[in-house]
Amino acid sequence: MAADSTVISNTENLMKYMSLDQRGRVQAEYIWIDAVGGTRSKTKTLSKPVKSVDELPEWNFDGSSTGQAPGDNSDVYLRPVAFFPDPFRQGDNILVLCETWDSDGSPNKFNYRHDAARLMETNAKEEFWFGLEQEYTLLGTDGWPYGWPRGGFPGAQGPYYCGVGTGKVYCRDIVEAHYRACLYAGINISGINAEVMPSQWEYQVGPCPGIDSKFDSPFLMNFPIHELTGVEVGDHLWMSRFILHRVAEEFGVRISFEPKPIKGEWNGAGLHSNVSTASTRAEGGMKAIEAAMKKLEARHIEHIAVYGEGNEERLTGRHETGNIDKFSYGVADRGGSIRIPRQVAKDGKGYFEDRRPASNADPYQITGIIVETMCGGL
């Protein structure tokens, strides 16, 4: 039993304490991104509930233990940039997303949000909208996909995508728990589905065409949610990743964002990025989309460089991917670098889907370089 307790939280016993009075104080979980694209966190007690990010104090951590600073100058500072209702502790408790800053007042070299925010602000007139499709794989504690025969393989791909029923989907309980926790936290999560490889799922974050992304629930009146900018969709995606890892803790399951977790004839995992601007959404927007394709092609190598580690194993030109060495695009083509939805081609305006980013890519880097490329000249 002792060994099990190191893997699965004893939530039933924990719940006896979660209803205890906090005496007006608030638990704030400070969350940041480390050197390898993981999330880290620690908790600070606040004297009262907060209504603005400006009320949250700066904090620090040992950057030498997260790969973000040398041991002889290890303090890295946490600057709160967004906060969300905490679905685990609930009440007035919050999850606080932070940027990392060095002691000399400069952004830490792994603080990709800072540059993305600057790019979004500089090009605000373009009115970029992003929708990110986060794929991930659920693994057992042995590192093998959950529900697969130990060391073996299930039946070939086919029945699993958007599947229903035993033997077709795995870990729906975790997926549903994550979905509800994101909704509670005010994450702009717009949907979920089982993916092509068994034990692989996807959820989507960000505004969709024709859907208002504002949350009007009175429960969230102290947590303003509004139309997401490029940097804010990154905030929501990172927070959703943290929540996913945190939920999976309680089920004894590991979350993998590796782009090719199982080698061979299995689909990889991506972070497909849907992009539109005021120009692409306007009448005649296909011209703006065609112009964007030329710019994206010219910087293909630069985009691939920031689109995730291990992506070369996924972008092979097979299993619904384009080839990593060649830029391509087409209408309804899931084997291209960029897919233009058929409805967009029919309407002559709308958005496009960049299918190149890997599931472990940083959303700030993705959105940042897309803005930089589309707003720059050839």
Residue frames relative to the residue before (quaternion, step in Angstrom):
aa qw qx qy qz dx dy dz
M 1.0000 0.0000 0.0000 0.0000 0.00 0.00 0.00
A 0.6140 0.5659 -0.3578 0.4180 3.58 1.02 -0.74
A 0.6491 0.5206 -0.3243 0.4499 3.57 1.00 -0.83
D 0.6375 0.5411 -0.3312 0.4371 3.58 0.99 -0.82
S 0.6568 0.5463 -0.3234 0.4070 3.58 0.97 -0.82
T 0.6219 0.5269 -0.3519 0.4602 3.60 1.22 -0.30
V 0.6906 0.4627 -0.2632 0.4895 3.56 1.28 -0.26
I 0.8086 0.1770 -0.0550 0.5584 3.57 0.85 -1.02
S 0.4445 -0.6827 0.5102 0.2759 3.57 -0.86 0.95
N 0.3674 -0.7019 0.5606 0.2409 3.59 -1.02 0.79
T 0.1264 -0.8720 0.4693 0.0576 3.53 0.61 1.25
E 0.6128 0.5754 -0.3623 0.4026 3.58 0.98 -0.78
N 0.6763 0.4580 -0.2892 0.4992 3.59 0.98 -0.81
L 0.6146 0.5693 -0.3439 0.4241 3.57 1.01 -0.80
M 0.6490 0.5656 -0.3278 0.3891 3.58 0.91 -0.91
K 0.5504 0.6072 -0.4005 0.4098 3.63 1.15 -0.42
Y 0.7353 0.4205 -0.2185 0.4845 3.56 1.12 -0.68
M 0.5830 0.6270 -0.3706 0.3601 3.59 1.16 -0.51
S 0.6726 0.4856 -0.3034 0.4688 3.61 1.20 -0.35
L 0.4385 0.7007 -0.4608 0.3230 3.61 1.25 0.02
D 0.5567 -0.6188 0.4477 0.3268 3.57 -1.10 0.76
Q 0.3064 -0.7681 0.5375 0.1651 3.59 -0.89 0.94
R 0.4229 -0.7426 0.4384 0.2784 3.60 1.27 0.17
G 0.7314 -0.4535 0.2347 0.4520 3.55 0.99 0.85
R 0.6093 0.5583 -0.3630 0.4304 3.57 1.22 -0.18
V 0.3207 -0.7556 0.5557 0.1321 3.53 -1.27 0.55
Q 0.2847 -0.7237 0.6009 0.1849 3.56 -1.10 0.77
A 0.0886 -0.7941 0.6013 0.0058 3.56 -0.70 1.15
E 0.2118 -0.7807 0.5792 0.1013 3.57 -0.59 1.17
Y 0.1998 -0.7878 0.5763 0.0856 3.57 -0.39 1.28
I 0.0751 -0.8179 0.5694 -0.0342 3.57 -0.65 1.20
W 0.0581 0.7946 -0.6028 0.0426 3.56 -0.99 0.83
I 0.4875 -0.6477 0.5124 0.2833 3.54 -1.36 0.26
D 0.3198 -0.7850 0.5031 0.1684 3.57 -0.78 1.03
A 0.7706 -0.4015 0.2507 0.4267 3.57 -1.30 -0.18
V 0.7595 0.3578 -0.1965 0.5064 3.60 1.15 -0.46
G 0.6301 -0.5807 0.3293 0.3966 3.57 1.17 0.50
G 0.5040 0.5983 -0.4550 0.4255 3.55 1.12 0.69
T 0.4217 -0.6740 0.5260 0.3020 3.56 -1.26 0.16
R 0.1202 -0.7522 0.6445 0.0662 3.54 -1.18 0.70
S 0.0070 0.8171 -0.5764 -0.0055 3.59 -1.15 0.39
K 0.0303 0.7504 -0.6596 -0.0294 3.51 -1.36 0.35
T 0.4520 -0.7393 0.4587 0.1969 3.54 -1.19 0.63
K 0.1202 -0.7640 0.6313 0.0571 3.55 -1.08 0.85
T 0.3440 -0.7135 0.5715 0.2143 3.57 -1.06 0.79
L 0.1550 -0.7725 0.6118 0.0699 3.56 -0.88 1.02
S 0.5541 -0.6578 0.4117 0.3013 3.57 -1.11 0.68
K 0.8032 0.0293 0.0123 0.5949 3.59 1.22 -0.47
P 0.6413 -0.5091 0.3877 0.4234 3.61 -1.23 0.27
V 0.2696 -0.7590 0.5713 0.1575 3.58 -1.17 0.61
K 0.2443 -0.7747 0.5698 0.1243 3.55 -1.18 0.66
S 0.7714 0.2227 -0.1292 0.5820 3.57 1.26 -0.24
V 0.5631 -0.6091 0.4370 0.3477 3.56 -1.09 0.71
D 0.5839 0.5998 -0.3618 0.4104 3.58 1.19 -0.53
E 0.6291 0.5440 -0.3307 0.4460 3.59 1.21 -0.42
L 0.6062 0.5793 -0.3492 0.4183 3.59 1.24 -0.32
P 0.4018 -0.7389 0.4857 0.2383 3.60 -0.76 0.98
E 0.5336 -0.5703 0.5137 0.3553 3.53 -1.29 0.46
W 0.0891 -0.7808 0.6160 0.0549 3.59 -1.15 0.55
N 0.2360 -0.7705 0.5634 0.1822 3.61 -1.20 -0.16
F 0.1286 -0.7750 0.6126 0.0870 3.55 -1.33 0.20
D 0.5958 -0.5637 0.4446 0.3601 3.54 -1.36 0.21
G 0.2334 -0.8232 0.5061 0.1079 3.56 -0.10 1.28
S 0.5781 0.5862 -0.3882 0.4141 3.59 1.17 -0.40
S 0.6777 0.4798 -0.2859 0.4784 3.60 1.22 -0.42
T 0.7168 0.3831 -0.2457 0.5282 3.59 1.30 -0.06
G 0.5493 -0.6378 0.3829 0.3806 3.59 1.27 0.16
Q 0.5932 0.6146 -0.3404 0.3930 3.57 1.26 0.32
A 0.7870 0.1194 -0.0832 0.5995 3.59 1.28 0.01
P 0.5147 -0.6234 0.4770 0.3448 3.61 -1.18 0.46
G 0.6497 -0.5607 0.3606 0.3654 3.57 -1.20 0.50
D 0.7003 0.4690 -0.2808 0.4592 3.60 1.08 -0.61
N 0.7555 0.1528 -0.1428 0.6208 3.58 1.31 0.08
S 0.1042 0.9061 -0.4003 0.0889 3.49 0.92 1.10
D 0.5589 0.6297 -0.4055 0.3559 3.62 1.14 -0.36
V 0.0124 -0.7519 0.6590 -0.0149 3.55 -0.88 1.06
Y 0.3383 -0.7837 0.4971 0.1558 3.55 -0.87 1.02
L 0.2926 -0.7410 0.5874 0.1424 3.53 -1.14 0.83
R 0.0664 -0.7886 0.6114 0.0015 3.55 -0.67 1.16
P 0.3722 -0.7478 0.5012 0.2258 3.63 -0.43 1.13
V 0.0916 -0.8076 0.5819 0.0295 3.57 -0.97 0.91
A 0.7922 0.0000 0.0069 0.6102 3.60 1.21 -0.37
F 0.0431 -0.7968 0.6001 0.0557 3.56 -1.17 0.50
F 0.1979 -0.7828 0.5894 0.0278 3.50 -1.23 0.74
P 0.5781 -0.5490 0.4522 0.3999 3.62 -1.16 0.46
D 0.4018 -0.7286 0.5097 0.2189 3.58 -0.96 0.89
P 0.2824 -0.7979 0.5056 0.1671 3.64 -0.42 1.13
F 0.6381 0.5337 -0.3260 0.4492 3.60 1.24 -0.27
R 0.7668 0.3043 -0.1664 0.5401 3.59 0.91 -0.93
Q 0.2091 -0.8287 0.4857 0.1834 3.55 1.29 -0.57
G 0.6230 0.5324 -0.4060 0.4045 3.61 -1.21 -0.36
D 0.7662 -0.3064 0.2633 0.4997 3.56 -1.00 -0.89
N 0.4539 0.7031 -0.4425 0.3222 3.59 1.26 -0.01
I 0.1709 -0.8246 0.5389 0.0215 3.56 -1.04 0.81
L 0.3324 -0.6593 0.6293 0.2424 3.49 -1.42 0.35
V 0.1404 -0.8184 0.5566 0.0258 3.58 -0.71 1.10
L 0.2157 -0.7702 0.5892 0.1146 3.59 -0.61 1.13
C 0.1032 -0.8272 0.5524 -0.0001 3.58 -0.82 1.03
E 0.3561 -0.6434 0.6247 0.2627 3.50 -1.34 0.47
T 0.3454 -0.7230 0.5593 0.2123 3.58 -1.23 0.52
W 0.0472 -0.8029 0.5932 -0.0361 3.53 -0.91 1.05
D 0.4363 -0.6960 0.5111 0.2530 3.56 -1.10 0.77
S 0.6806 -0.5304 0.3373 0.3764 3.56 -1.28 0.39
D 0.6508 0.5099 -0.3268 0.4578 3.61 1.20 -0.40
G 0.6078 -0.5978 0.3419 0.3952 3.58 1.27 0.17
S 0.5907 0.5485 -0.3770 0.4561 3.59 1.25 0.20
P 0.5757 -0.5825 0.4241 0.3866 3.60 -1.12 0.52
N 0.5452 -0.6000 0.4736 0.3442 3.57 -1.05 0.75
K 0.5901 -0.6205 0.3733 0.3571 3.61 -1.00 0.73
F 0.6848 0.4337 -0.2887 0.5095 3.61 1.25 -0.27
N 0.4961 0.6281 -0.4313 0.4163 3.57 1.29 0.29
Y 0.0521 -0.8391 0.5414 -0.0071 3.59 0.20 1.28
R 0.5345 0.6464 -0.4009 0.3684 3.58 1.18 -0.37
H 0.6134 0.5927 -0.3490 0.3882 3.57 0.99 -0.87
D 0.7033 0.4454 -0.2687 0.4846 3.61 0.81 -0.97
A 0.6278 0.5387 -0.3430 0.4450 3.58 1.01 -0.77
A 0.6473 0.5220 -0.3178 0.4554 3.57 0.96 -0.86
R 0.6393 0.5228 -0.3227 0.4625 3.58 1.02 -0.80
L 0.6600 0.5064 -0.3054 0.4634 3.59 0.96 -0.87
M 0.6492 0.5172 -0.3197 0.4569 3.57 0.98 -0.85
E 0.6622 0.5123 -0.3015 0.4563 3.57 0.97 -0.88
T 0.6609 0.5248 -0.3007 0.4443 3.56 0.95 -0.93
N 0.7902 0.2843 -0.1269 0.5279 3.56 1.04 -0.82
A 0.1898 0.8355 -0.4961 0.1408 3.56 1.19 0.60
K 0.6102 0.5896 -0.3547 0.3928 3.59 1.06 -0.69
E 0.6115 0.5669 -0.3481 0.4284 3.60 1.20 -0.44
E 0.2471 -0.8198 0.4844 0.1797 3.59 1.31 -0.32
F 0.0476 0.8228 -0.5591 0.0898 3.55 0.65 1.15
W 0.0777 -0.7376 0.6677 0.0640 3.53 -1.16 0.78
F 0.0891 -0.7919 0.6032 0.0342 3.57 -1.03 0.84
G 0.0396 -0.7471 0.6616 0.0509 3.51 -1.21 0.65
L 0.1484 -0.8264 0.5422 0.0337 3.58 -0.59 1.17
E 0.2147 -0.7767 0.5848 0.0935 3.56 -0.93 0.98
Q 0.1294 -0.8344 0.5350 0.0278 3.56 -0.20 1.32
E 0.1090 -0.7746 0.6218 0.0395 3.56 -0.62 1.19
Y 0.0445 0.7909 -0.6082 0.0516 3.58 -1.11 0.67
T 0.3169 -0.7372 0.5695 0.1782 3.55 -1.29 0.40
L 0.3136 -0.7357 0.5746 0.1739 3.55 -1.04 0.86
L 0.0970 -0.8151 0.5711 -0.0027 3.56 -0.71 1.14
G 0.4658 -0.6222 0.5427 0.3185 3.54 -1.24 0.50
T 0.6930 -0.4752 0.3261 0.4332 3.58 -1.24 0.13
D 0.6305 0.5212 -0.3348 0.4677 3.60 1.26 -0.30
G 0.5662 -0.6340 0.3691 0.3758 3.59 1.29 0.03
W 0.5879 0.5550 -0.3736 0.4548 3.60 1.28 0.03
P 0.6170 -0.5652 0.3701 0.4036 3.65 -0.98 0.68
Y 0.5296 -0.6657 0.4359 0.2940 3.53 -0.87 1.03
G 0.8013 0.2737 -0.2189 0.4848 3.57 -0.93 0.95
W 0.5643 0.5751 -0.4001 0.4368 3.61 1.23 -0.21
P 0.5820 -0.5377 0.4462 0.4161 3.63 -1.13 0.44
R 0.5525 -0.6414 0.4068 0.3434 3.58 -0.83 0.94
G 0.8414 0.0492 -0.0867 0.5311 3.56 -0.58 1.21
G 0.6974 0.4412 -0.2661 0.4982 3.58 1.29 0.03
F 0.4939 -0.6710 0.4883 0.2595 3.52 -1.29 -0.22
P 0.4348 -0.6628 0.5335 0.2949 3.59 -1.13 0.59
G 0.7206 -0.3904 0.3105 0.4815 3.57 -1.25 -0.22
A 0.6828 -0.5113 0.3371 0.3984 3.56 -1.22 0.50
Q 0.6461 -0.5275 0.3918 0.3883 3.53 -1.25 0.51
G 0.3907 0.6978 -0.5348 0.2727 3.52 -1.15 0.71
P 0.8106 0.2796 -0.1539 0.4909 3.61 0.61 -1.10
Y 0.5981 0.6432 -0.3386 0.3375 3.59 1.23 -0.27
Y 0.6078 0.5796 -0.3620 0.4045 3.60 1.00 -0.77
C 0.8290 -0.0551 -0.0305 0.5557 3.57 -0.67 1.20
G 0.2876 0.8107 -0.4648 0.2097 3.55 1.22 0.60
V 0.1505 -0.7453 0.6427 0.0937 3.51 -1.37 0.38
G 0.7156 0.4494 -0.3239 0.4255 3.56 -0.91 0.90
T 0.6286 -0.5471 0.4105 0.3702 3.52 -1.25 0.59
G 0.7741 0.2952 -0.2500 0.5011 3.54 -0.93 0.95
K 0.7005 0.4131 -0.2686 0.5163 3.57 1.28 -0.21
V 0.7880 0.1209 -0.0703 0.5995 3.58 1.10 -0.67
Y 0.1621 -0.7758 0.6064 0.0645 3.52 -1.23 0.65
C 0.8556 0.1822 -0.1352 0.4652 3.55 -1.20 0.66
R 0.1935 0.7956 -0.5526 0.1555 3.59 0.98 0.69
D 0.5794 0.5938 -0.3785 0.4104 3.60 1.12 -0.61
I 0.6577 0.4921 -0.3065 0.4810 3.60 0.98 -0.81
V 0.6484 0.5325 -0.3110 0.4464 3.55 0.95 -0.91
E 0.6808 0.4783 -0.2859 0.4755 3.58 0.93 -0.90
A 0.6303 0.5282 -0.3331 0.4613 3.59 1.02 -0.79
H 0.6515 0.5113 -0.3096 0.4672 3.58 0.98 -0.86
Y 0.6344 0.5440 -0.3237 0.4437 3.58 0.94 -0.92
R 0.7029 0.4578 -0.2750 0.4698 3.57 0.81 -1.02
A 0.6351 0.5269 -0.3360 0.4541 3.61 1.00 -0.75
C 0.6418 0.5136 -0.3229 0.4692 3.60 1.04 -0.74
L 0.6397 0.5159 -0.3271 0.4664 3.57 0.97 -0.80
Y 0.6336 0.5286 -0.3242 0.4626 3.58 0.97 -0.86
A 0.7106 0.4688 -0.2532 0.4596 3.56 0.95 -0.92
G 0.5014 -0.6592 0.4331 0.3556 3.61 1.21 -0.19
I 0.3441 0.7166 -0.5232 0.3071 3.58 1.21 0.44
N 0.3994 -0.7180 0.5157 0.2429 3.58 -0.92 0.87
I 0.1313 0.7869 -0.5788 0.1692 3.55 0.52 1.29
S 0.1924 -0.8434 0.4979 0.0616 3.56 -0.63 1.12
G 0.8200 -0.1374 0.0648 0.5518 3.61 1.19 -0.02
I 0.2004 -0.7496 0.6165 0.1338 3.55 -1.38 0.17
N 0.1044 0.7761 -0.6218 -0.0059 3.56 -1.30 0.27
A 0.5150 -0.5863 0.5190 0.3488 3.54 -1.27 0.50
E 0.3462 -0.7690 0.5066 0.1794 3.58 -0.99 0.84
V 0.7674 -0.4210 0.2558 0.4105 3.55 -1.39 0.11
M 0.7145 0.3731 -0.2392 0.5414 3.59 1.00 -0.77
P 0.4891 -0.6645 0.4599 0.3283 3.64 -0.83 0.83
S 0.7816 0.2356 -0.2614 0.5151 3.56 -1.04 0.97
Q 0.6123 0.4854 -0.3678 0.5043 3.56 1.24 0.37
W 0.0667 -0.7999 0.5963 -0.0155 3.54 -0.97 0.99
E 0.1964 -0.7543 0.6111 0.1378 3.52 -1.34 0.18
Y 0.0033 -0.7405 0.6687 0.0674 3.50 -1.28 0.52
Q 0.3251 -0.7556 0.5438 0.1663 3.55 -1.19 0.55
V 0.1093 -0.7801 0.6150 0.0368 3.54 -1.06 0.84
G 0.6921 0.4819 -0.3541 0.4042 3.54 -0.96 0.86
P 0.6519 -0.5254 0.3767 0.3963 3.57 -1.26 0.30
C 0.2044 -0.7518 0.6153 0.1203 3.55 -1.18 0.66
P 0.6242 -0.5470 0.3780 0.4102 3.64 -1.08 0.55
G 0.8398 0.1929 -0.1526 0.4841 3.55 -0.91 0.98
I 0.6719 0.4517 -0.3052 0.5014 3.58 1.24 0.07
D 0.3645 -0.7199 0.5522 0.2094 3.56 -0.83 1.03
S 0.2632 -0.8031 0.5161 0.1395 3.60 -0.65 1.07
K 0.4733 0.6730 -0.4561 0.3393 3.61 1.19 0.20
F 0.2907 -0.7335 0.5898 0.1719 3.55 -1.09 0.77
D 0.1639 -0.8259 0.5366 0.0551 3.57 -0.61 1.15
S 0.3858 0.7448 -0.4752 0.2658 3.58 1.25 0.04
P 0.4693 -0.6813 0.4747 0.3005 3.62 -0.82 0.91
F 0.5361 0.6229 -0.4065 0.3991 3.58 1.21 -0.43
L 0.7462 0.4012 -0.2029 0.4909 3.56 1.10 -0.77
M 0.3043 0.8008 -0.4850 0.1760 3.58 1.23 0.27
N 0.7062 0.4239 -0.2678 0.4999 3.61 1.13 -0.52
F 0.6981 0.3946 -0.2502 0.5425 3.56 1.32 0.02
P 0.1833 -0.8456 0.4874 0.1179 3.60 0.38 1.23
I 0.0520 -0.7646 0.6424 0.0037 3.56 -0.91 1.02
H 0.0517 0.8131 -0.5755 0.0704 3.58 -0.78 0.94
E 0.7471 -0.3541 0.2695 0.4937 3.57 -1.28 -0.01
L 0.3847 -0.7740 0.4623 0.1979 3.56 -0.71 1.07
T 0.3100 -0.6912 0.6199 0.2044 3.53 -1.06 0.82
G 0.7250 -0.4190 0.3011 0.4563 3.58 -1.28 0.04
V 0.6973 0.4576 -0.2958 0.4657 3.59 0.86 -0.86
E 0.6465 0.5259 -0.3306 0.4429 3.60 1.04 -0.67
V 0.6139 0.5178 -0.3681 0.4685 3.59 1.05 -0.61
G 0.6034 0.5344 -0.3446 0.4813 3.59 1.17 -0.55
D 0.6154 0.5406 -0.3369 0.4642 3.58 1.03 -0.80
H 0.6916 0.4807 -0.2793 0.4610 3.55 0.86 -0.99
L 0.6488 0.5094 -0.3375 0.4535 3.60 0.99 -0.73
W 0.6610 0.4984 -0.3219 0.4594 3.58 0.91 -0.86
M 0.6545 0.4977 -0.3260 0.4665 3.58 0.95 -0.79
S 0.6382 0.5203 -0.3334 0.4592 3.59 1.02 -0.73
R 0.6169 0.5286 -0.3438 0.4710 3.60 1.10 -0.63
F 0.6307 0.5227 -0.3297 0.4694 3.56 0.96 -0.84
I 0.6714 0.5014 -0.2985 0.4568 3.58 0.85 -0.98
L 0.6334 0.5369 -0.3329 0.4468 3.61 1.00 -0.77
H 0.6548 0.4902 -0.3097 0.4848 3.59 0.91 -0.88
R 0.6723 0.5187 -0.2917 0.4403 3.56 0.94 -0.93
V 0.6373 0.5059 -0.3187 0.4862 3.60 1.03 -0.77
A 0.6772 0.5175 -0.2963 0.4311 3.58 0.87 -0.97
E 0.5152 0.6344 -0.4088 0.4062 3.60 1.20 -0.49
E 0.7236 0.4772 -0.2470 0.4332 3.55 0.85 -1.02
F 0.6953 0.4210 -0.2681 0.5171 3.58 1.30 -0.22
G 0.4511 -0.7073 0.4389 0.3217 3.60 1.27 -0.02
V 0.5407 0.5964 -0.3987 0.4393 3.57 1.16 0.67
R 0.3425 -0.7367 0.5493 0.1956 3.56 -1.07 0.76
I 0.2931 -0.7315 0.5911 0.1722 3.55 -1.16 0.70
S 0.0869 -0.7895 0.6064 0.0364 3.57 -0.89 0.96
F 0.1640 -0.7624 0.6197 0.0890 3.53 -1.00 0.95
E 0.3140 0.7604 -0.5073 0.2566 3.59 1.23 0.37
P 0.4737 -0.7232 0.4218 0.2734 3.62 -0.79 0.95
K 0.7825 0.1166 -0.0894 0.6051 3.61 1.16 -0.40
P 0.0673 -0.8602 0.5040 0.0378 3.61 0.49 1.14
I 0.7665 0.1848 -0.1151 0.6043 3.59 1.14 -0.63
K 0.3592 -0.7479 0.5189 0.2059 3.56 -0.64 1.13
G 0.6683 0.5172 -0.3591 0.3962 3.56 -1.23 0.35
E 0.8039 -0.3363 0.2356 0.4303 3.52 -1.27 -0.54
W 0.4789 0.6276 -0.4589 0.4078 3.53 0.77 1.11
N 0.5338 -0.6249 0.4591 0.3372 3.56 -1.02 0.73
G 0.3998 -0.6794 0.5571 0.2611 3.53 -1.17 0.61
A 0.4679 -0.6549 0.5178 0.2900 3.55 -1.34 -0.21
G 0.0920 -0.8254 0.5570 0.0066 3.56 -0.80 1.02
L 0.2992 -0.6775 0.6254 0.2456 3.48 -1.42 -0.09
H 0.1044 -0.8324 0.5432 0.0341 3.56 0.57 1.20
S 0.1712 -0.8207 0.5444 0.0280 3.53 -0.80 1.11
N 0.1960 -0.7914 0.5748 0.0704 3.55 -0.53 1.25
V 0.0869 -0.8314 0.5468 -0.0476 3.54 -0.74 1.14
S 0.1399 0.7563 -0.6370 0.0520 3.53 -1.09 0.76
T 0.1768 -0.7482 0.6274 0.1234 3.53 -1.32 0.39
A 0.7057 -0.4152 0.3323 0.4681 3.56 -1.28 0.08
S 0.6641 0.5176 -0.3000 0.4485 3.60 1.04 -0.79
T 0.6939 0.4620 -0.2969 0.4658 3.61 0.89 -0.83
R 0.6752 0.4907 -0.2923 0.4667 3.59 1.15 -0.56
A 0.5949 0.5817 -0.3562 0.4252 3.59 1.24 -0.38
E 0.6715 -0.4562 0.3766 0.4462 3.57 -1.28 0.24
G 0.7955 0.2226 -0.1987 0.5273 3.56 -0.88 0.96
G 0.3143 0.8101 -0.4528 0.1998 3.56 1.28 0.29
M 0.5196 0.6445 -0.4208 0.3708 3.61 1.18 -0.35
K 0.5928 0.5584 -0.3725 0.4450 3.58 1.12 -0.57
A 0.6526 0.4988 -0.3066 0.4810 3.57 1.03 -0.80
I 0.6322 0.5216 -0.3310 0.4677 3.59 1.05 -0.72
E 0.6475 0.5085 -0.3142 0.4727 3.60 0.96 -0.87
A 0.6412 0.5121 -0.3253 0.4700 3.60 1.00 -0.78
A 0.6371 0.5281 -0.3223 0.4598 3.58 1.05 -0.79
M 0.6100 0.5652 -0.3579 0.4248 3.62 1.03 -0.73
K 0.6461 0.5213 -0.3207 0.4560 3.58 0.97 -0.82
K 0.6727 0.4906 -0.2951 0.4687 3.56 0.98 -0.85
L 0.6595 0.5043 -0.3084 0.4644 3.58 0.98 -0.82
E 0.6277 0.5349 -0.3342 0.4563 3.59 1.03 -0.74
A 0.6567 0.5363 -0.3094 0.4306 3.57 0.96 -0.90
R 0.7779 0.2879 -0.1636 0.5341 3.61 1.13 -0.58
H 0.1742 0.8365 -0.5038 0.1273 3.57 1.19 0.55
I 0.6808 0.4962 -0.3008 0.4471 3.59 0.81 -0.97
E 0.6530 0.5150 -0.3149 0.4575 3.58 1.00 -0.81
H 0.6363 0.5130 -0.3279 0.4737 3.57 1.04 -0.72
I 0.6474 0.5267 -0.3217 0.4472 3.59 0.87 -0.95
A 0.6201 0.5815 -0.3378 0.4040 3.59 1.04 -0.78
V 0.7774 0.2890 -0.1646 0.5339 3.62 1.11 -0.58
Y 0.5422 0.6525 -0.3811 0.3675 3.59 1.26 0.21
G 0.7823 -0.3705 0.1641 0.4731 3.59 1.11 0.58
E 0.4882 -0.6574 0.5026 0.2773 3.54 -1.20 0.72
G 0.8178 0.2419 -0.1893 0.4867 3.56 -1.03 0.82
N 0.3768 0.7660 -0.4548 0.2539 3.56 1.27 0.19
E 0.5617 0.6129 -0.3916 0.3943 3.59 1.18 -0.47
E 0.6340 0.5238 -0.3360 0.4591 3.61 1.15 -0.49
R 0.6868 0.4713 -0.2647 0.4859 3.56 1.23 -0.50
L 0.7399 0.3956 -0.2181 0.4985 3.60 0.88 -0.98
T 0.1806 0.8188 -0.5118 0.1870 3.55 0.38 1.31
G 0.5348 -0.5975 0.4199 0.4250 3.56 1.27 -0.22
R 0.6811 0.4010 -0.2779 0.5459 3.56 1.32 0.11
H 0.8031 0.2948 -0.2087 0.4739 3.55 -1.32 0.15
E 0.6994 -0.5126 0.2546 0.4281 3.53 0.85 1.12
T 0.5870 0.5290 -0.4067 0.4585 3.57 0.94 0.90
G 0.4526 -0.6233 0.5514 0.3203 3.51 -1.33 0.31
N 0.5743 -0.5685 0.4489 0.3814 3.57 -1.29 0.12
I 0.5326 -0.6729 0.4155 0.3015 3.57 -0.84 1.01
D 0.7098 0.4776 -0.2590 0.4484 3.61 1.11 -0.65
K 0.7731 0.3064 -0.1530 0.5338 3.58 1.24 -0.22
F 0.3206 -0.7352 0.5662 0.1901 3.57 -0.89 0.95
S 0.1107 0.7809 -0.6088 0.0851 3.55 -0.99 0.87
Y 0.0186 -0.7908 0.6109 0.0338 3.54 -1.22 0.39
G 0.0975 0.7988 -0.5892 0.0722 3.54 -1.21 0.44
V 0.5837 -0.5657 0.4504 0.3694 3.54 -1.28 0.32
A 0.8569 0.0004 -0.0589 0.5121 3.56 -0.85 1.11
D 0.4815 0.6814 -0.4218 0.3548 3.62 1.20 0.44
R 0.1650 -0.8058 0.5644 0.0704 3.58 -0.39 1.24
G 0.6218 0.5059 -0.3519 0.4833 3.55 1.28 0.14
G 0.5922 0.5610 -0.3696 0.4449 3.57 1.23 0.33
S 0.6396 -0.4904 0.4073 0.4296 3.56 -1.28 0.15
I 0.7837 0.1338 -0.0362 0.6054 3.54 1.04 -0.90
R 0.1536 -0.7624 0.6212 0.0968 3.57 -1.00 0.85
I 0.1732 -0.7357 0.6455 0.1100 3.54 -0.96 0.94
P 0.4220 -0.7267 0.4703 0.2696 3.63 -0.48 1.09
R 0.5907 -0.6070 0.3998 0.3504 3.55 -1.03 0.79
Q 0.6398 0.5324 -0.3310 0.4445 3.58 1.03 -0.79
V 0.6104 0.5455 -0.3418 0.4616 3.58 1.11 -0.69
A 0.6538 0.5017 -0.3113 0.4733 3.56 0.94 -0.89
K 0.6503 0.5200 -0.3110 0.4584 3.57 1.03 -0.80
D 0.7187 0.4411 -0.2433 0.4792 3.57 0.96 -0.94
G 0.3793 -0.7381 0.4753 0.2923 3.57 1.19 -0.52
K 0.7622 0.2096 -0.1540 0.5928 3.59 1.23 0.40
G 0.4277 0.7134 -0.4990 0.2432 3.56 -1.27 0.25
Y 0.6498 -0.5002 0.4127 0.3965 3.56 -0.82 -1.05
F 0.2392 -0.7339 0.6025 0.2029 3.56 -1.34 -0.02
E 0.3606 -0.7262 0.5525 0.1933 3.53 -1.30 0.45
D 0.2208 -0.7428 0.6205 0.1204 3.56 -0.72 1.12
R 0.1733 -0.8353 0.5194 0.0497 3.58 -0.38 1.28
R 0.4991 0.7036 -0.4004 0.3091 3.58 1.25 -0.02
P 0.6329 0.5662 -0.3812 0.3654 3.68 0.82 -0.76
A 0.4168 -0.6950 0.5384 0.2312 3.54 -1.08 0.86
S 0.6683 -0.5321 0.3561 0.3787 3.55 -1.24 0.46
N 0.7156 0.4324 -0.2556 0.4855 3.60 1.14 -0.53
A 0.4169 0.7242 -0.4637 0.2944 3.60 1.25 0.14
D 0.4849 -0.6494 0.5040 0.2986 3.55 -1.24 0.53
P 0.4313 -0.7336 0.4541 0.2638 3.64 -0.59 1.06
Y 0.6005 0.5499 -0.3723 0.4454 3.59 1.10 -0.53
Q 0.6641 0.4898 -0.3077 0.4736 3.58 0.99 -0.80
I 0.6294 0.5357 -0.3351 0.4523 3.58 1.02 -0.80
T 0.7272 0.4302 -0.2573 0.4689 3.57 0.63 -1.10
G 0.6292 0.5604 -0.3334 0.4231 3.57 1.04 -0.77
I 0.7266 0.4252 -0.2664 0.4693 3.59 0.77 -0.97
I 0.5900 0.5469 -0.3777 0.4584 3.61 1.13 -0.51
V 0.6502 0.4963 -0.3145 0.4816 3.59 0.94 -0.84
E 0.6554 0.5242 -0.3082 0.4480 3.57 0.89 -0.96
T 0.6914 0.4806 -0.2773 0.4627 3.59 0.92 -0.94
M 0.7146 0.4633 -0.2707 0.4488 3.59 0.79 -0.95
C 0.7183 0.4286 -0.2523 0.4864 3.59 1.12 -0.56
G 0.6128 0.5369 -0.3518 0.4609 3.56 1.29 -0.03
G 0.5092 -0.6395 0.4753 0.3255 3.58 -1.21 0.33
L 0.5151 -0.6175 0.4882 0.3392 3.54 -1.27 0.30
